[in-house]
């Protein structure tokens, strides 16, 4: 028995149209949340930016908070993937090299697009209980990588045992403050200067 034909509109299936519509809304949210801010952006502005009707908006998202959660999840996915790939590439390297690669992998996903930095370090903070829960879960995921790197280095007798979770909390607190300060500084220092300073901090915290 043959599969039923899929209705297409202008060469696209209904599912493809929905996916494209959702992507436009997420792109619009990144632009508006990452420039004007989450509180200043209404559903109507999101729809106008994405060229989507409000009726279709509510087909994709329950409310504006759901869009913020989705945009933040995209940033999380990029950061986790980049950091994970850096750690995989350096699995056999000395701990200092692993730390530096992981820090660079994370910062590159945040600092190459100021909109992602603003969403990550400003707009999600305290936005709502659900958004705060997601932010803390992401922080814990990053800290788990710090713990794994530290424990592996201890097993290899590269460094002594420490409270690596506490170190992770300290480091990511510093990242939030430093990157936010970098964002609002005019003229803005070169990205590599911030990368180098945070790499040095991470290595010191883990190895000294």
C-alpha positions in Angstrom: 0.0 0.0 0.0 1.5 3.4 -1.0 2.2 6.1 1.4 -0.4 9.0 1.3 0.8 12.0 -0.5 2.0 15.0 1.5 0.2 18.3 0.7 2.7 20.9 -0.4 2.5 24.7 -0.6 4.9 26.5 -2.8 7.0 23.4 -2.8 7.0 22.9 0.9 5.1 20.5 3.2 3.1 21.8 6.1 5.7 20.6 8.5 8.4 22.4 6.5 6.4 25.6 6.6 5.9 25.2 10.4 9.6 24.6 11.0 10.5 27.7 8.9 8.0 29.8 10.8 9.4 28.7 14.1 12.9 29.4 13.0 11.9 32.9 11.9 10.4 33.5 15.3 13.5 32.3 17.1 15.7 34.4 14.9 13.5 37.4 15.7 13.7 36.7 19.4 17.5 36.4 19.4 17.6 39.8 17.6 15.1 41.6 19.8 16.0 40.0 23.2 19.7 40.4 22.4 19.4 44.1 21.5 16.4 45.8 23.0 16.0 43.2 25.8 13.3 40.6 26.8 11.1 43.0 28.9 11.0 45.6 26.1 9.9 43.0 23.5 6.2 42.2 23.0 4.7 39.2 21.2 3.5 41.7 18.6 7.0 43.0 18.0 8.3 39.4 17.7 5.6 38.7 15.1 6.3 41.8 13.1 10.0 41.1 13.1 9.5 37.5 12.0 6.6 38.3 9.6 4.4 35.9 11.4 0.8 36.5 12.5 0.0 36.4 16.2 -2.4 33.5 15.5 0.5 31.5 14.1 2.8 32.6 16.9 0.5 30.8 19.4 0.6 27.7 17.2 4.3 27.5 17.9 4.7 29.0 21.5 2.5 29.2 24.5 3.8 32.7 25.4 6.8 35.0 25.2 8.5 33.1 28.1 8.5 29.9 26.0 10.3 31.8 23.2 13.0 32.9 25.7 13.4 29.4 26.9 13.8 28.1 23.3 16.3 30.8 22.3 18.3 30.2 25.5 18.2 26.5 24.8 19.8 27.1 21.3 22.6 29.1 22.9 23.1 26.3 25.5 23.2 23.7 22.7 25.9 25.6 20.9 28.0 26.1 24.0 27.7 22.5 25.2 28.6 21.2 21.8 31.6 23.5 21.3 32.9 22.8 24.8 32.4 19.0 24.5 34.2 19.0 21.1 37.1 20.9 22.6 37.4 18.4 25.4 37.2 15.4 23.0 39.9 16.9 20.8 42.2 17.3 23.8 41.3 14.1 25.6 45.0 12.9 25.8 46.5 16.4 26.3 47.9 17.9 29.5 45.3 19.4 31.8 46.4 23.0 31.1 45.7 22.5 27.4 42.4 20.8 28.1 41.3 23.7 30.3 42.3 26.3 27.7 40.6 24.5 24.9 37.4 24.2 26.9 37.4 27.8 27.9 37.9 28.9 24.3 35.2 26.6 23.0 32.7 28.1 25.4 33.6 31.7 25.0 33.6 31.5 21.2 29.9 30.6 21.2 29.1 33.5 23.5 31.4 36.3 22.5 31.2 36.0 18.7 27.6 37.2 18.8 26.7 39.9 21.4 23.1 38.9 21.2 23.8 35.5 22.5 26.0 37.0 25.3 23.2 39.4 26.3 20.6 36.6 26.3 22.9 34.3 28.4 24.2 36.8 30.9 21.5 39.5 31.2 18.1 38.6 29.8 17.6 35.1 31.4 18.7 36.2 34.9 15.6 36.2 37.1 13.3 36.4 34.1 10.9 33.8 35.6 11.1 30.6 37.7 11.2 28.4 34.6 13.9 30.4 32.9 15.9 30.6 36.1 15.6 26.8 36.4 17.0 26.3 32.9 19.8 28.8 33.5 20.9 26.9 36.7 20.6 23.6 35.0 22.9 24.8 32.2 25.4 26.2 34.8 25.4 22.8 36.5 26.1 21.0 33.2 29.1 23.3 32.6 30.3 22.7 36.2 30.0 18.9 35.7 32.6 19.3 32.9 34.9 21.2 35.2 34.6 18.4 37.8 35.3 15.7 35.1 38.4 17.5 33.9 39.6 17.9 37.4 39.0 14.3 38.4 40.7 13.0 35.3 43.7 15.2 36.0 43.9 14.0 39.6 43.8 10.4 38.4 46.7 11.2 36.0 48.5 12.8 38.9 48.7 16.1 37.1 47.1 18.1 39.9 46.0 17.6 43.5 42.4 16.9 44.5 40.2 20.0 45.1 36.6 21.0 45.4 36.1 21.2 41.6 32.5 22.1 41.8 33.3 25.2 44.0 36.0 26.1 41.4 33.5 25.8 38.7 31.1 28.1 40.5 33.8 30.7 41.0 35.0 30.5 37.4 31.5 30.8 35.8 30.6 33.6 38.1 33.8 35.4 36.9 32.9 34.7 33.3 29.5 36.3 33.7 30.9 39.4 35.2 33.9 39.8 32.9 31.9 39.2 29.7 29.2 41.5 30.7 31.7 44.2 31.5 33.4 43.6 28.1 30.0 44.0 26.4 29.3 47.4 27.9 32.9 48.8 27.6 33.5 51.4 24.9 35.8 50.9 23.2 35.5 47.2 23.7 38.8 45.3 24.3 39.8 42.6 21.8 38.1 39.3 22.3 41.4 37.4 22.5 42.4 39.6 25.4 39.4 38.4 27.4 39.9 34.8 26.2 43.5 34.9 27.4 42.7 36.4 30.8 39.9 33.8 31.4 42.1 30.9 30.3 44.8 32.0 32.7 42.2 32.3 35.5 40.8 28.8 34.8 44.2 27.2 34.7 45.2 28.9 38.0 42.0 27.9 39.8 42.4 24.3 38.7 46.1 23.7 39.0 47.7 26.0 41.6 
